[in-house]
Amino acid sequence: MYTGIGFLLKNSNCEFEANLISQMSYLRNRLNYYGKEIDFGFYGKNRDGFGKIIGLLKELVKK
């Protein structure tokens, strides 16, 4: 599984996406371990980035 840094090392042209993956990992940990809520604005602000990450990962899976 990719982390933000692992993804960036293999896809150096995708710095924004790697940063977003790192943010999602951080938020998942906050949600799982501490029961914190995730601001819906995070999704709205990054919706296009999520779509791009999904597309990139689908291409990587095909390889």
KOLPALO-53348 format. One line per field, with one value per residue (C-alpha): x, y, z; residue number from 1; residue in three letters. Coordinates in steps of 0.02 Angstrom, whole numbers, plus 50000, padded with zeros to 5 digits. Layout:
REM KOLPALO-53348
px [X / ...]
py [Y / ...]
pz [Z / ...]
seq [NUM / ...]
type [ALA / ...]
***
This chain:
REM KOLPALO-53348
px [50000 / 50061 / 50090 / 50106 / 50296 / 50302 / 50184 / 50288 / 50450 / 50374 / 50279 / 50385 / 50272 / 50124 / 50176 / 50000 / 49925 / 50059 / 50024 / 49837 / 49868 / 49970 / 49831 / 49702 / 49811 / 49827 / 49639 / 49601 / 49711 / 49627 / 49457 / 49502 / 49607 / 49535 / 49358 / 49386 / 49269 / 49330 / 49275 / 49165 / 49255 / 49409 / 49312 / 49240 / 49409 / 49497 / 49360 / 49452 / 49613 / 49527 / 49468 / 49642 / 49718 / 49590 / 49633 / 49820 / 49800 / 49693 / 49831 / 49961 / 49858 / 49850 / 50041]
py [50000 / 50174 / 50308 / 50488 / 50478 / 50308 / 50370 / 50526 / 50428 / 50322 / 50467 / 50622 / 50723 / 50702 / 50807 / 50876 / 50702 / 50633 / 50775 / 50739 / 50554 / 50601 / 50716 / 50578 / 50457 / 50583 / 50614 / 50427 / 50404 / 50548 / 50472 / 50293 / 50319 / 50476 / 50482 / 50654 / 50718 / 50765 / 50934 / 50912 / 51061 / 50950 / 50841 / 50989 / 51073 / 50916 / 50828 / 50848 / 50786 / 50627 / 50591 / 50616 / 50501 / 50366 / 50379 / 50370 / 50218 / 50129 / 50157 / 50090 / 49934 / 49899 / 49898]
pz [50000 / 49960 / 50087 / 50032 / 50032 / 49947 / 49813 / 49787 / 49770 / 49632 / 49551 / 49572 / 49457 / 49578 / 49728 / 49758 / 49756 / 49873 / 49995 / 49988 / 50020 / 50174 / 50235 / 50211 / 50310 / 50452 / 50454 / 50451 / 50603 / 50694 / 50654 / 50699 / 50854 / 50931 / 50864 / 50790 / 50656 / 50483 / 50420 / 50266 / 50191 / 50170 / 50049 / 49955 / 49940 / 49878 / 49778 / 49612 / 49691 / 49752 / 49576 / 49507 / 49640 / 49600 / 49416 / 49451 / 49563 / 49433 / 49305 / 49427 / 49460 / 49273 / 49261]
seq [1 / 2 / 3 / 4 / 5 / 6 / 7 / 8 / 9 / 10 / 11 / 12 / 13 / 14 / 15 / 16 / 17 / 18 / 19 / 20 / 21 / 22 / 23 / 24 / 25 / 26 / 27 / 28 / 29 / 30 / 31 / 32 / 33 / 34 / 35 / 36 / 37 / 38 / 39 / 40 / 41 / 42 / 43 / 44 / 45 / 46 / 47 / 48 / 49 / 50 / 51 / 52 / 53 / 54 / 55 / 56 / 57 / 58 / 59 / 60 / 61 / 62 / 63]
type [MET / TYR / THR / GLY / ILE / GLY / PHE / LEU / LEU / LYS / ASN / SER / ASN / CYS / GLU / PHE / GLU / ALA / ASN / LEU / ILE / SER / GLN / MET / SER / TYR / LEU / ARG / ASN / ARG / LEU / ASN / TYR / TYR / GLY / LYS / GLU / ILE / ASP / PHE / GLY / PHE / TYR / GLY / LYS / ASN / ARG / ASP / GLY / PHE / GLY / LYS / ILE / ILE / GLY / LEU / LEU / LYS / GLU / LEU / VAL / LYS / LYS]
***
